[in-house]
Amino acid sequence: MPTLRRWLPRLTILDWGREYDRGTLMSDLLAALIVTIMLIPQSLAYALLAGLPPEVGIYASIAPLIAYALFGTSRTLAVGPVAVASLMTAAAIGSVAASGTAQYWEAAIVLALLGGVMLIALGVLRLGFLANFLSHPVISGFISASGLLIAASQLKHLMGVKASGHQLPDLLASLWRAAPSTHWPTLAIGGGAVAFLWWVRKQFKPLLLGLGLPATAADAMAKAGPVAAIAVTTWLVWHWGLNDGGHGVHIVGAIPTGLPPLTLPSWNPGLWQQLAAPAFLIAAVGFVESVSVGQTLAAKRRQRIDPNQELVALGASNVAASFTGGFPVTGGFARSVVNFDAGARTPAAGMFTAVGLAGAALFLTPALYYLPQATLAATIVVAVLSLVDLDMLRRTWAYSRADFAAVASTLVATLLLGVETGLVIGVGVSLALYIYRTSVPHIATVGLVPHTEHFRNVLRHTVLTSPRLVSLRVDESLYFANARALEDCVNAAAAHPEVEHIVLQCSAVNLIDASALESLEAVHQRLQQAHIRLHLSEVKGPVMDRLKNTEFIQHLSGQVFLTHYQAIASLTPEVLQG
């Protein structure tokens, strides 16, 4: 029974719910109020980014928050639609259905369900480590490219023109062709909203602090910038009738009033097959982003999260979204930071936020009829440009050309080929570079540093050595990809006629697989024929546990020394006197 319980998802609400008190309640309510105000425009905007009706963004922000509160381990992570996942959703379902059709929305619901089921399965099987294959350089390049793509895709709404394309060249070419028909009233509204939101993001909070407002109040007012932009531009369009006659400013229009509908994902095997791969990519990227944000915020309060339980929680959130008319969701950086800074103490803040959004869906949507699409586009542009980190190219170039190659290839491929292809190429390049690096391991010839028991590279330090013994420090785990490199290095060392002993210092070896073991046996056989003894030193316990029952150890011509110093003292004691 204990073993079975280990594999089953747990209701984490039972953990934090026992400690819930009135003080925590007030903190969570305040945080929920602030986050709700921020999420109303954000949810609408990200739904439009995904090519869905604006109300779907609110739908996707209600049930998922409740599901995460039940299963999540982060006290402050806020789940819902995010920019990158919305872009990936649009790219995935745009290939199977036309935007604005019932089939398009249906595909989004199926995409959320598939991603949710995959995440739950990975969590139950405790496979959260698979997300480690998405390296930080790859994620950074992918998010930066996605931010640029998202910003470019919103220019058509800011300009009031029609444009299409999922790749940057197609988008820019389409925008260039449409530029002569730019709708100037729309551009004025959109450009003004961008300028205002950028000023609010950069200058408004410092201004309020300078006027003597408390930091919490100043931060809350700064976060409410998008709400102010929506209110002002909506009033302008309504008051001046900018959506009528020759003005023609595109507005959101009528948004259905009511709670999220109960939806049953369509059982279409062909559609499920088409969406399986994109669903996995969206789920993987979302999980990495969520865990990164969750761990960062948890560390600030000396808390911890469980990655495998997070998989279950995010999976449940996406399943909840699929049955309430939503689309793929994940833990968002901006909303989570706002939730944290606003003082959220438990996931109950997410539940209260869901209640607030439900109230907005019931009572506030009629007020958004005249909301310009350009304003929503402006909120997206300002939000996603903060995700773009092109300086990462400079930093990785200076530190590691391999990491630079991973960042650059991911960024370029995402911009030129699309989000899904770009991410796959980035992961592929990253894994290929890793295999290449480990296939050519660093193997140093080391000697004794005088008057110490430490050994260093003979090419970097003045050390003591003996022509009768070669010490080789292997700085990599030994597996099939680098087994041949080890053979070549040992054979080169054995070519010197004075050599009687070769000692492999294994302090950095964490694994010896079957291929590497065969290579060691082949090396040992050749050394025996040359009357050279092979020794090992500083072999780690787990590695030795696997070696001790092998024929290699049983027939080893040399010894296995606890330390490399002992090996030198036993085999060439004259070195210690030198």
C-alpha positions in Angstrom: 0.0 0.0 0.0 2.8 2.6 0.8 4.4 1.8 -2.6 1.1 2.3 -4.4 0.5 5.6 -2.6 3.9 6.8 -3.8 2.8 6.5 -7.4 -0.6 8.0 -7.0 -1.2 11.8 -7.3 -2.0 13.5 -4.1 -4.4 16.3 -3.2 -2.0 19.0 -1.9 -4.9 21.1 -0.7 -4.9 18.7 2.2 -1.4 19.8 3.1 -1.8 23.6 3.1 -5.5 23.5 4.0 -4.8 22.3 7.5 -2.8 25.5 8.3 -5.2 27.9 6.7 -6.2 30.8 9.0 -7.8 34.3 8.8 -4.5 36.1 8.2 -3.8 33.8 5.2 -7.3 34.3 3.9 -7.0 38.1 3.9 -3.6 37.9 2.1 -4.9 35.5 -0.5 -8.0 37.7 -1.1 -6.0 40.8 -1.7 -3.6 39.0 -4.1 -6.6 37.5 -6.0 -8.2 40.9 -6.4 -5.0 42.3 -8.0 -4.4 39.3 -10.2 -8.0 39.3 -11.4 -7.7 42.9 -12.5 -4.5 42.0 -14.5 -5.9 38.8 -15.9 -9.1 40.2 -17.5 -7.3 42.0 -20.3 -4.5 39.5 -20.5 -6.9 36.5 -20.9 -8.8 38.3 -23.7 -5.6 39.2 -25.5 -4.1 35.7 -25.3 -7.3 34.1 -26.6 -7.1 36.4 -29.7 -3.4 35.5 -30.1 -4.4 31.8 -30.2 -7.0 32.7 -32.9 -10.0 32.0 -30.6 -12.9 34.2 -29.4 -11.9 36.5 -26.6 -14.2 34.9 -24.0 -12.3 31.6 -24.4 -9.3 33.3 -22.6 -11.5 33.9 -19.5 -12.9 30.3 -19.7 -9.3 29.0 -19.8 -8.5 31.0 -16.6 -11.2 29.7 -14.3 -11.3 25.9 -14.0 -7.5 25.5 -14.4 -6.8 27.7 -11.4 -9.1 25.5 -9.3 -7.5 22.3 -10.6 -4.0 23.6 -9.8 -5.0 24.6 -6.3 -6.1 21.0 -5.7 -2.9 19.3 -6.9 -0.1 21.9 -7.2 2.8 22.2 -4.9 3.7 25.9 -5.5 2.0 28.3 -3.2 2.1 31.2 -5.6 2.1 29.8 -9.2 -0.8 31.1 -11.3 -1.8 29.0 -14.3 -3.7 30.1 -17.3 -3.1 31.2 -21.0 0.4 32.5 -21.7 1.9 34.2 -24.7 4.2 31.3 -25.9 1.6 28.6 -25.4 -1.0 30.7 -27.2 1.3 31.2 -30.2 2.1 27.5 -30.3 -1.7 26.7 -30.0 -2.4 28.9 -33.0 0.4 27.3 -35.0 -0.8 23.8 -34.1 -4.5 24.1 -34.8 -4.1 26.5 -37.7 -2.8 23.6 -39.8 -6.0 21.5 -39.1 -8.8 24.1 -39.1 -9.6 27.6 -40.2 -9.6 30.3 -37.5 -13.0 31.4 -36.5 -14.7 28.1 -37.2 -16.2 25.7 -34.8 -13.7 23.1 -35.8 -10.9 25.5 -34.8 -12.2 25.8 -31.3 -12.8 22.1 -31.1 -9.2 21.4 -32.1 -8.0 23.8 -29.3 -10.1 21.8 -26.7 -8.6 18.5 -28.0 -5.1 20.0 -27.8 -5.6 21.0 -24.2 -6.9 17.5 -23.3 -4.0 15.7 -25.1 -1.5 17.9 -23.4 -3.1 17.4 -20.0 -3.3 13.6 -20.3 0.4 13.5 -21.4 1.4 15.6 -18.4 -0.5 13.5 -15.9 1.0 10.3 -17.4 4.5 11.7 -17.1 3.8 12.8 -13.5 2.4 9.4 -12.4 5.4 7.6 -14.0 7.7 10.2 -12.3 9.3 11.2 -15.6 9.7 14.9 -14.8 13.4 14.6 -15.5 12.6 14.5 -19.3 12.1 18.2 -19.2 15.8 18.5 -18.5 16.4 17.8 -22.2 15.1 21.3 -22.8 18.3 23.2 -21.9 18.2 26.8 -20.8 19.9 28.1 -23.9 17.3 26.3 -26.1 14.4 27.7 -24.0 15.9 31.2 -24.0 16.3 31.2 -27.8 12.9 29.7 -28.3 11.1 32.2 -26.0 13.0 35.2 -27.5 12.1 34.1 -31.0 8.5 33.4 -29.9 8.3 36.9 -28.4 9.5 38.5 -31.7 7.0 36.3 -33.7 4.1 37.3 -31.4 5.0 41.0 -31.6 5.1 40.8 -35.4 1.8 38.9 -35.5 0.1 41.7 -33.6 1.3 44.5 -35.9 -1.7 43.8 -38.2 -4.1 44.6 -35.4 -2.1 47.8 -34.6 -2.2 48.8 -38.2 -5.7 47.8 -38.9 -4.8 45.6 -41.9 -5.1 42.0 -43.0 -1.9 39.9 -42.9 -1.0 36.3 -42.4 1.8 33.9 -41.8 3.3 31.7 -39.0 7.0 32.5 -39.9 8.7 35.8 -39.6 9.5 36.3 -43.3 5.9 35.5 -44.3 4.6 37.9 -41.7 6.9 40.7 -42.6 6.2 40.3 -46.3 2.5 40.2 -45.7 2.7 43.3 -43.5 4.8 45.1 -46.2 2.2 44.5 -48.8 -0.6 45.6 -46.6 1.2 48.8 -45.3 -0.3 51.2 -47.9 -3.8 50.3 -46.6 -2.9 51.1 -43.0 -5.9 52.3 -41.0 -4.7 55.5 -39.3 -7.4 55.8 -36.5 -6.5 52.2 -35.6 -2.8 52.9 -35.7 -3.3 56.0 -33.5 -5.2 53.9 -30.9 -2.8 51.0 -31.0 0.3 53.1 -31.1 -0.9 55.3 -28.2 -1.8 52.2 -26.2 1.7 50.8 -26.8 3.4 54.0 -25.7 1.2 54.3 -22.6 1.7 50.7 -21.5 5.5 51.0 -22.1 5.6 54.1 -20.0 3.6 52.5 -17.3 5.8 49.5 -17.2 9.1 51.5 -17.1 8.3 54.9 -15.4 4.9 54.8 -13.6 6.0 52.9 -10.5 9.1 54.9 -9.9 7.0 58.1 -10.3 4.5 56.9 -7.7 7.3 55.9 -5.3 8.7 59.4 -5.7 5.4 60.9 -4.8 5.5 59.0 -1.5 3.1 56.1 -2.2 3.9 52.7 -0.5 5.6 50.2 -2.6 2.7 47.7 -2.6 0.2 50.4 -3.7 2.5 51.7 -6.4 3.1 48.2 -7.7 -0.6 47.4 -7.8 -1.4 50.7 -9.7 1.4 50.0 -12.2 0.0 46.5 -12.8 -3.4 48.0 -13.5 -2.0 49.9 -16.5 -3.6 47.6 -19.1 -7.0 48.0 -17.4 -6.6 51.8 -17.7 -5.7 51.5 -21.4 -8.7 49.3 -22.0 -11.1 51.7 -20.2 -9.8 54.8 -22.0 -9.7 53.4 -25.5 -13.1 51.6 -25.1 -14.6 54.9 -24.0 -13.0 56.8 -26.9 -14.4 54.3 -29.5 -17.8 54.4 -27.9 -17.9 58.2 -27.5 -16.7 59.1 -30.9 -18.3 56.1 -32.7 -14.9 55.1 -34.2 -16.2 51.7 -35.1 -18.9 53.1 -37.3 -19.0 54.7 -40.8 -15.6 55.5 -42.4 -13.6 55.2 -39.2 -13.9 51.4 -39.1 -11.9 50.6 -35.9 -12.1 46.9 -35.3 -13.6 46.1 -31.9 -14.1 43.0 -29.9 -17.8 43.1 -30.2 -20.3 41.1 -28.3 -18.8 38.7 -25.8 -21.1 36.0 -24.5 -22.1 36.5 -20.9 -22.0 33.5 -18.6 -19.8 30.9 -17.0 -17.6 28.5 -19.0 -19.6 25.9 -20.8 -19.2 22.2 -20.2 -17.5 20.9 -23.4 -16.7 17.3 -24.4 -13.6 17.0 -26.5 -14.4 15.5 -29.9 -13.4 11.9 -30.5 -11.7 12.1 -33.9 -8.8 9.7 -34.2 -7.4 11.6 -37.2 -7.4 14.9 -35.4 -5.9 13.4 -32.2 -3.1 11.9 -34.3 -2.4 15.3 -36.0 -2.3 17.1 -32.7 -0.4 14.6 -30.6 3.1 15.9 -31.4 2.2 19.6 -31.0 0.4 18.8 -27.7 3.5 17.2 -26.3 5.7 20.1 -27.3 3.3 22.7 -25.8 3.1 20.6 -22.6 6.9 20.2 -22.4 7.6 23.9 -22.8 4.8 24.8 -20.4 6.1 22.4 -17.8 9.6 23.8 -18.0 8.4 27.4 -17.8 6.1 26.6 -14.9 8.7 24.7 -12.9 11.3 27.4 -13.5 8.9 30.1 -12.2 7.6 27.9 -9.4 11.1 27.0 -8.1 12.3 30.6 -8.3 9.4 31.9 -6.3 9.4 29.0 -3.8 13.1 29.6 -3.1 12.4 33.2 -2.0 10.2 31.8 0.8 12.3 28.8 1.6 9.7 26.5 0.1 10.1 23.7 -2.4 8.0 22.2 -5.2 7.8 18.6 -6.4 8.3 18.5 -10.2 6.5 15.2 -10.6 3.5 16.5 -8.7 3.6 19.7 -10.8 3.2 17.5 -13.9 0.0 16.1 -12.4 -1.2 19.6 -11.4 -0.5 21.1 -14.8 -2.1 18.1 -16.5 -5.2 18.4 -14.4 -5.3 22.1 -15.2 -5.3 21.4 -18.9 -7.9 18.7 -18.6 -10.1 21.1 -16.7 -9.5 23.7 -19.5 -10.6 21.2 -22.1 -13.9 20.4 -20.4 -14.7 24.0 -19.9 -14.2 25.4 -23.4 -10.5 26.4 -22.9 -7.2 25.8 -24.6 -3.7 24.9 -23.4 -2.6 26.6 -20.2 0.5 26.7 -18.1 2.1 28.6 -15.2 2.7 32.2 -16.4 5.7 34.2 -15.3 4.0 37.6 -15.2 0.9 36.6 -13.4 2.8 34.4 -10.9 5.2 37.2 -10.0 2.2 39.6 -9.5 0.5 36.9 -7.4 3.7 36.5 -5.3 4.3 40.3 -4.9 0.7 40.8 -4.0 1.1 38.6 -1.0 -0.5 35.3 -2.0 0.2 32.7 0.7 -1.5 29.6 -0.7 -3.0 28.2 -3.9 -6.4 29.4 -2.5 -5.5 32.8 -4.0 -5.9 31.1 -7.4 -9.3 29.8 -6.4 -10.4 33.3 -5.4 -9.0 34.6 -8.7 -11.1 32.1 -10.5 -14.2 33.4 -8.6 -13.3 36.9 -9.7 -12.9 35.9 -13.3 -16.2 34.1 -13.2 -17.8 37.3 -11.9 -16.2 39.2 -14.8 -17.6 36.6 -17.3 -21.1 37.1 -15.8 -21.2 40.8 -15.3 -18.4 42.7 -17.0 -18.3 41.4 -20.6 -21.0 43.7 -21.9 -18.8 46.7 -21.0 -16.1 45.3 -23.3 -18.2 45.5 -26.5 -16.4 48.6 -27.8 -12.9 47.4 -26.8 -10.5 48.0 -29.7 -8.6 44.9 -30.9 -5.6 47.2 -31.3 -5.6 47.8 -27.5 -5.4 44.0 -26.8 -2.7 43.8 -29.4 -0.8 46.5 -27.6 -1.0 44.7 -24.3 0.4 41.6 -26.0 3.2 43.5 -27.7 4.4 45.2 -24.5 4.1 42.0 -22.5 6.0 39.7 -24.9 8.8 42.1 -25.8 10.0 41.7 -22.1 10.5 38.0 -23.0 13.0 38.8 -25.7 16.6 38.4 -24.5 18.9 38.9 -27.5 21.8 39.7 -25.2 21.8 36.0 -24.5 23.6 35.6 -27.9 26.4 37.8 -26.8 26.7 36.1 -23.4 26.8 32.6 -24.7 29.2 33.5 -27.5 31.6 34.8 -24.9 31.2 31.8 -22.6 30.5 28.7 -24.8 30.3 28.5 -28.5 28.3 25.3 -28.2 25.6 27.0 -26.2 25.7 29.9 -28.6 25.0 27.4 -31.4 22.1 26.0 -29.5 20.6 29.5 -28.8 21.2 30.8 -32.3 19.9 27.7 -34.1 16.8 27.7 -32.0 16.1 31.4 -32.5 16.7 31.4 -36.2 14.8 28.1 -36.9 11.8 29.4 -34.8 11.7 32.7 -36.7 12.2 31.1 -40.2 10.5 27.7 -39.8 7.9 28.1 -37.1 7.6 27.5 -33.4 7.3 23.7 -33.5 10.1 23.1 -36.0 12.3 25.6 -34.2 11.9 23.9 -30.8 12.6 20.5 -32.3 15.7 21.7 -34.1 16.9 23.5 -30.9 16.6 20.3 -28.8 18.2 18.3 -31.6 21.2 20.7 -31.9 21.6 20.8 -28.1 21.6 17.0 -27.8 23.9 16.6 -30.8 26.4 19.1 -29.2 26.3 17.3 -25.9 27.0 13.9 -27.6 29.8 15.5 -29.5 31.4 17.1 -26.4 31.2 13.8 -24.4 32.4 11.8 -27.4 35.7 13.6 -27.2 36.3 13.6 -23.5 39.1 15.6 -21.8 41.7 13.1 -20.7 44.7 14.7 -19.0 48.1 13.4 -18.3 48.7 14.4 -14.6 51.6 14.6 -12.3 52.1 15.2 -8.6 52.2 18.8 -7.4 55.4 19.1 -5.3 54.9 19.0 -1.5 51.2 18.0 -1.9 49.0 15.0 -2.5 47.3 16.7 -5.5 47.7 15.9 -9.1 47.4 18.3 -12.0 47.7 18.5 -15.8 51.3 18.3 -16.9 50.6 20.9 -19.6 49.3 23.5 -17.0 51.5 23.0 -13.9 55.0 22.1 -12.8 54.6 18.6 -11.5 56.6 15.5 -10.7 56.3 12.4 -12.9 58.1 9.2 -13.7 58.9 7.8 -17.2 57.9 4.4 -15.9 54.3 5.5 -15.1 51.6 7.4 -17.0 48.7 8.9 -15.0 45.6 9.6 -17.1 42.7 11.5 -15.5 39.5 10.8 -17.3 37.2 13.8 -17.0 34.0 12.2 -18.3 31.7 9.3 -17.8 32.6 6.4 -20.1 30.0 5.2 -22.6 29.6 4.0 -26.1 30.2 7.4 -27.7 33.6 8.0 -26.2 34.9 4.5 -25.6 37.1 4.7 -28.8 38.6 8.0 -27.6 39.8 6.4 -24.4 41.3 3.5 -26.3 43.2 5.9 -28.5 44.5 7.9 -25.6 45.7 4.8 -23.7 47.4 3.4 -26.8 49.2 6.6 -27.4 50.5 6.6 -23.8 51.6 3.0 -24.0 53.7 3.8 -27.1 56.6 5.0 -25.0 59.1 2.2 -24.4 59.9 3.2 -20.8 56.3 2.8 -19.6 55.6 0.0 -17.1 52.3 1.2 -15.5 49.3 3.1 -16.7 46.9 4.4 -14.0 43.4 5.6 -14.9 42.3 8.2 -12.3 38.5 7.8 -12.3 37.5 10.6 -9.9 35.2 12.2 -12.5 33.8 8.9 -13.9 30.2 8.5 -12.8 29.3 5.7 -15.2 31.0 2.9 -17.3 28.5 1.3 -19.7 28.9 -2.0 -21.4 30.6 -0.6 -24.5 33.2 1.3 -22.4 33.7 -1.9 -20.4 34.5 -3.8 -23.5 36.9 -1.1 -24.6 38.7 -1.3 -21.2 39.0 -5.1 -21.6 40.5 -4.6 -25.1 42.9 -2.0 -23.7 43.9 -4.2 -20.9 44.6 -7.1 -23.2 46.8 -5.0 -25.5 48.7 -3.6 -22.5 49.3 -7.1 -21.2 50.8 -8.1 -24.5 53.1 -5.0 -24.2 54.0 -6.0 -20.6 52.3 -2.9 -19.2 50.1 -3.1 -16.1 46.8 -1.3 -16.0 45.6 0.2 -12.7 42.6 2.2 -11.5 42.4 4.8 -8.8 39.6 6.8 -7.1 36.8 4.7 -8.5 33.5 5.9 -7.2 31.4 3.4 -5.2 28.5 3.0 -7.6 30.9 2.4 -10.5 32.9 -0.1 -8.5 29.7 -1.9 -7.5 29.1 -2.7 -11.1 32.7 -3.5 -11.9 33.5 -5.8 -9.1 31.7 -8.8 -10.5 33.1 -8.4 -14.0 35.9 -10.4 -15.6 37.7 -7.2 -16.2 38.3 -6.6 -12.5 38.9 -10.2 -11.7 41.6 -10.5 -14.4 43.1 -6.9 -14.0 46.9 -7.0 -14.2 47.2 -4.1 -11.8 45.4 -2.8 -8.7 42.5 -0.6 -7.8 43.8 2.1 -5.5 41.7 4.1 -3.1 43.6 7.3 -4.0 45.9 8.3 -6.8 48.5 9.3 -4.3 48.6 5.7 -3.0 49.0 4.5 -6.5 52.1 6.7 -7.1 53.5 5.8 -3.7 53.2 2.1 -4.3 54.3 2.0 -8.0 56.8 4.8 -8.3 57.9 5.9 -4.8 60.8 7.8 -6.3 58.4 10.5 -7.5 57.6 11.3 -3.8 61.3 12.0 -3.2 61.7 14.3 -6.2 
